[in-house]
Amino acid sequence: MGSAMTTIHSQLESHTVFEPEALGAMSQAFHDACNALHIFAGDEHGRQVVATRIIDLASTGVIDAKALRDRVLMEARTAA
C-alpha cells in the first residue's frame, strides 16, 4: 500500500486536507481500482488519472473505499 499512499499524496494539492481515515479509504480505493483496471506501477499516467479522480470524489464527501472504487470503475467502463 506504500506506493498507493505515495501516488495519492503526490496528487493532493497543498490546501487539500483529509482526515487520516479518509486518506486510508482513498489509498485502498486507489489500490483496488488500479488492480481491477489492470493499471500497474509502470503506467504513471493511468495511476495519476485514477488518483486524481479518487481525490476529486473524496473532496465531494465520498470517503468510503468501496464507493470510491466502484465509482471509478463505473466511470472507466462508461468512458471505454
Backbone bond lengths (Angstrom), bond angles and torsions (degrees), N, CA, C in turn:
res aa  C-N    CA-C-N  psi(-1)  N-CA   C-N-CA  omega(-1)  CA-C   N-CA-C  phi
1 M - - - 1.455 - - 1.520 110.60 -
2 G 1.299 118.87 -9.91 1.448 121.91 -179.10 1.511 112.89 -57.63
3 S 1.335 117.45 -45.85 1.462 119.30 -178.41 1.523 111.24 -68.52
4 A 1.320 117.96 -31.06 1.461 120.38 177.55 1.530 109.62 -64.60
5 M 1.327 116.28 -43.85 1.461 119.69 179.50 1.524 109.98 -63.56
6 T 1.333 116.63 -41.41 1.449 120.10 -179.89 1.519 110.39 -60.85
7 T 1.321 117.66 -45.24 1.458 120.99 -178.58 1.522 110.43 -66.37
8 I 1.316 117.48 -45.61 1.471 119.91 178.67 1.529 109.32 -60.58
9 H 1.320 117.54 -48.29 1.463 120.38 -178.34 1.524 111.75 -64.80
10 S 1.335 117.96 -35.72 1.459 119.34 -178.66 1.525 111.45 -69.84
11 Q 1.326 117.42 -21.88 1.459 120.94 -179.60 1.530 112.61 -91.01
12 L 1.310 116.94 -13.62 1.470 120.28 -179.43 1.521 110.26 -72.36
13 E 1.296 115.07 135.95 1.464 119.02 173.89 1.518 107.75 -79.56
14 S 1.311 115.94 152.56 1.464 120.37 -173.80 1.529 112.59 -59.86
15 H 1.331 119.00 -26.55 1.459 120.07 -177.67 1.528 112.95 -89.01
16 T 1.327 117.86 -4.41 1.453 121.38 -179.67 1.518 109.09 -86.80
17 V 1.338 116.37 127.62 1.455 120.43 -178.89 1.527 108.17 -124.28
18 F 1.324 115.72 126.14 1.457 121.75 175.69 1.519 108.49 -123.14
19 E 1.324 115.78 147.26 1.456 121.12 175.26 1.533 108.71 -67.41
20 P 1.347 117.47 155.07 1.463 120.31 179.01 1.535 112.98 -54.97
21 E 1.342 117.23 -36.97 1.465 120.13 179.44 1.523 110.34 -64.87
22 A 1.324 116.85 -39.37 1.464 120.81 178.85 1.518 110.38 -66.15
23 L 1.326 116.92 -42.43 1.467 120.38 178.16 1.521 111.25 -61.51
24 G 1.313 116.31 -38.94 1.466 120.47 177.73 1.520 110.89 -63.95
25 A 1.332 116.64 -44.42 1.465 120.91 178.95 1.523 110.58 -65.04
26 M 1.319 116.57 -40.40 1.466 120.96 179.51 1.526 110.52 -64.26
27 S 1.319 116.75 -42.32 1.461 120.77 179.75 1.523 111.22 -65.16
28 Q 1.342 115.93 -41.26 1.466 119.53 178.50 1.523 109.89 -64.88
29 A 1.320 117.22 -43.45 1.465 121.13 178.86 1.523 110.75 -62.09
30 F 1.326 116.24 -41.03 1.469 120.98 178.13 1.522 110.53 -60.37
31 H 1.311 116.27 -50.27 1.468 121.79 -179.51 1.535 110.35 -59.08
32 D 1.326 116.98 -48.85 1.462 121.42 -177.41 1.526 111.71 -66.36
33 A 1.328 117.19 -41.15 1.472 120.42 179.74 1.526 110.66 -66.26
34 C 1.324 117.09 -43.77 1.468 119.99 178.68 1.525 110.97 -61.23
35 N 1.329 116.92 -42.38 1.464 119.81 177.99 1.524 111.02 -63.00
36 A 1.321 117.43 -45.70 1.465 121.27 -178.15 1.528 111.57 -64.82
37 L 1.327 116.24 -33.59 1.471 121.00 -178.85 1.527 112.35 -91.42
38 H 1.335 116.67 1.81 1.469 122.68 -178.64 1.531 111.49 57.69
39 I 1.333 114.79 43.29 1.467 121.99 175.35 1.522 106.22 -104.13
40 F 1.322 115.50 113.04 1.458 119.72 -173.75 1.522 111.16 -111.59
41 A 1.329 116.25 178.87 1.458 123.18 -171.86 1.527 114.12 -51.32
42 G 1.314 119.03 -33.16 1.460 120.30 -178.14 1.514 114.59 -75.12
43 D 1.324 117.24 -14.34 1.467 121.57 -176.52 1.527 109.57 -97.02
44 E 1.342 115.74 76.21 1.462 119.59 -175.31 1.527 112.25 -63.75
45 H 1.332 117.88 -37.59 1.467 120.14 179.33 1.529 110.44 -63.39
46 G 1.315 116.44 -47.18 1.464 120.19 179.27 1.512 111.64 -60.64
47 R 1.322 116.15 -41.88 1.460 120.42 179.83 1.527 110.97 -66.31
48 Q 1.329 117.08 -37.51 1.466 120.27 177.40 1.522 111.32 -64.82
49 V 1.333 116.32 -41.44 1.466 120.47 179.91 1.525 110.05 -61.50
50 V 1.331 116.68 -47.04 1.464 120.74 -179.82 1.528 110.07 -63.64
51 A 1.324 117.78 -46.49 1.472 120.97 -179.23 1.526 111.14 -60.99
52 T 1.323 116.18 -43.93 1.467 119.95 -179.16 1.516 110.94 -62.98
53 R 1.329 117.48 -41.61 1.470 120.49 -179.09 1.525 110.33 -67.05
54 I 1.327 117.30 -40.35 1.463 120.28 178.62 1.528 109.76 -63.31
55 I 1.319 117.45 -42.25 1.466 120.79 178.35 1.523 110.27 -63.26
56 D 1.333 116.89 -43.13 1.466 120.35 178.67 1.532 110.82 -59.90
57 L 1.327 116.68 -46.34 1.466 120.38 179.69 1.522 110.99 -64.88
58 A 1.326 117.05 -42.75 1.462 120.39 -179.46 1.527 111.34 -63.97
59 S 1.326 116.35 -33.57 1.469 118.70 -179.78 1.524 111.73 -69.50
60 T 1.340 117.42 -15.94 1.462 120.54 175.68 1.522 111.59 -91.60
61 G 1.337 116.39 0.42 1.457 120.24 176.35 1.514 114.78 109.06
62 V 1.323 119.24 -3.49 1.462 121.60 176.58 1.521 107.29 -81.76
63 I 1.330 116.97 107.81 1.464 119.31 -177.33 1.519 112.14 -126.65
64 D 1.311 118.31 16.01 1.449 122.22 175.89 1.525 108.38 -91.53
65 A 1.340 117.99 127.45 1.468 121.74 -174.83 1.524 111.70 -57.59
66 K 1.333 117.28 -44.23 1.466 120.28 -178.30 1.527 110.64 -66.71
67 A 1.316 116.94 -42.78 1.469 120.39 179.62 1.527 111.04 -63.68
68 L 1.324 116.68 -41.76 1.466 120.26 178.34 1.527 110.55 -63.12
69 R 1.327 116.14 -48.22 1.464 120.34 -179.91 1.527 110.83 -60.44
70 D 1.325 116.36 -48.06 1.466 119.85 -178.03 1.519 111.65 -61.27
71 R 1.320 117.38 -39.27 1.469 121.19 179.65 1.528 111.00 -65.49
72 V 1.343 116.96 -44.27 1.466 120.74 178.75 1.532 110.30 -63.40
73 L 1.327 116.93 -42.71 1.465 120.02 179.71 1.523 111.40 -65.21
74 M 1.341 117.08 -41.18 1.471 120.93 178.75 1.542 109.54 -62.49
75 E 1.317 116.60 -44.57 1.470 120.05 -179.62 1.530 111.42 -65.48
76 A 1.331 116.51 -37.21 1.461 120.31 179.32 1.524 110.38 -65.65
77 R 1.339 117.42 -39.88 1.465 120.00 178.59 1.512 111.29 -67.71
78 T 1.320 116.84 -37.38 1.461 121.71 179.51 1.528 110.61 -66.49
79 A 1.334 116.51 -38.25 1.461 121.81 -177.25 1.539 112.31 -76.50
80 A 1.322 116.25 -23.03 1.480 119.81 -175.23 1.512 112.58 -72.95
